[in-house]
Amino acid sequence: MHKQKSPDRMTDEQNFQNESEYIIIPNPIYDVVFRYLMEDPESAMIVLSTLINEKIIRLELEPQTHTQKKENPINLTDPTTGDDLRLFHLDFTATIELPDGSEEMIMIELQKASQPDDIFRFKRYISSNFLRKQVKEIIHPTTLEVTTINKPIRLIPIFILNFRIENEINDLLIRTNRIKTGVFKNKPLEKANEFIDNLSFDMLVVQLPNLHNITETDYKNDEYKQKLFILLKLFDQKSKVKNNEHRLRLIRRFFPGFLDRVIKRLQAADSNNPGLEEQLHAEDEILKVLIENANQITFLKEAIDKRNKTIEKKDKIILEFAKTLKDSGFTTDAIIQKTGLSTEEIENL
């Protein structure tokens, strides 16, 4: 005869089963978590190859992460290092395998932002990396003489944004492609063209809030789109743990094996960074200040625009009044006294 389980025992087992269906990870929208993830070469290779849909065979994080120091009005610092908190982007040098089996070195510039920011900051980053070059050796086919030349590196900027930049199609990923088309012949150039290719680049922009605008029919018949969607679900801000936006609670079965390394790396961020929670709170504080500053700037701009419109309306009324006086035969001196306009302004009426 089987012994019946007590209600308490049944509840404990059910709770365990329910919890085992989920994965808890630190929220990768935070810079400190995202940086920790991308400092692992294997995880970075999975993330980047999935984003750009290219086979990356070698990947190196550039030794110096370029940072853009922001206004820090409350002197917020990283609690583990004592450094000022900064907004940064990551640069990678990648070797990809092309469809014909040959290899190409490219640069991947990855930027992540939680709030809309100065577009010129993004342009400065792109401009500096656009000038990067690689040294190539060319062997003369007859003399076998070796010549060293500098060759540009193809650049792919990627922006992961926690806000929308368009509401036209509300897509999760916007990609610009280098399309070379003759104007008069109306034909595309199919072959590589060093001059054009080295002076242009593809660009990817992820709009994380649009995750929930994507349905299964949008990706079910395309392997690239399937992997891309599943990868970006790791950033799903609607999956925050209740009362703790620093952690995400994700359904385990949704994530296939190719993301195991990435998920384990994210989960290790807690154990390998004892001060992680403090860093996350610090990021919250500086983001709060940036948002308040942005709101204040918006308010001031609106106030200035309103004031300017009022002044424009007043000036228009004065000019119309002056024109009426002029048409009625009033002298220039009389109009100046009544309106305060200059002689030149009155003559131009």
NORJOUR-V868153 format. One record per pair of residues at least 12 apart in sequence whose ideal C-beta (glycine too) atoms are under 7 Angstrom apart, sorted by the first residue. I is the first residue (numbers start at 0). J is the second residue. Records with the same first field share a line. If there is no record, write none. Layout:
# NORJOUR-V868153
I=J, J
This chain:
# NORJOUR-V868153
20=250, 251
21=248, 249, 250, 251
22=249, 251, 262
23=240, 246, 248
24=246, 247, 249, 262, 265, 266
25=245, 246, 265, 268, 269, 275
26=244, 245, 246, 247
27=233, 234, 265
28=113, 161, 234, 236
29=279, 282
30=87, 282
31=275, 278, 279, 282
32=265, 268
33=111
35=268, 272
36=261, 264, 265
37=89
38=60
39=264
40=58
41=260
42=260, 261, 264
43=58, 60, 91
44=58
45=257, 258, 260, 261
46=230, 261
47=91, 93, 107
49=226, 227, 230
50=157, 203, 227
51=107, 155, 203
52=223
53=95
54=95, 96
55=93, 95
56=94, 95, 96
57=93, 94
58=91, 93
59=91, 92
60=89, 91
61=90, 91, 92
64=87, 89
65=87, 88, 90, 124
66=85, 87
67=85, 86, 120
68=83, 85
69=85, 86, 289
71=83, 84, 285
72=288
73=284, 288
75=281, 284, 285
77=278, 281
78=274, 277, 278, 281
79=274, 278
84=281, 282, 285
88=108, 109, 110, 124
89=109
90=106, 108, 128
91=107, 109
92=104, 106
93=105, 107
103=153
104=133, 152
105=152, 153, 155
106=128, 131, 152, 154
107=155, 157
108=124, 125, 128, 154, 156, 157
109=157
110=124, 158
111=159
112=160, 161
113=161, 286
114=162, 286, 289, 290, 293
115=162
125=156
128=154
129=154
131=152
132=149, 150, 151, 152
133=150, 152
134=147, 149
135=148, 150
151=197
153=196, 200
154=200
155=200, 201
156=200, 202
157=203
158=204, 205
159=205, 207
160=204, 205, 206, 207
161=207, 236
162=208
163=206, 208, 209
164=204, 206
169=209, 212
170=209
171=205, 206, 209, 210, 213, 231
172=203, 205, 227
173=204
174=201, 203
175=201, 202
176=201
177=196, 199, 201
179=192, 195
205=231
207=231, 234, 236
210=231, 232, 235
211=237
213=228
226=257
229=253, 254, 255, 258
230=258
232=253
233=261
235=247
245=276, 279
317=338, 340
318=348
320=338
321=334, 338, 340, 345, 348
322=348
324=337
325=345, 348
331=345
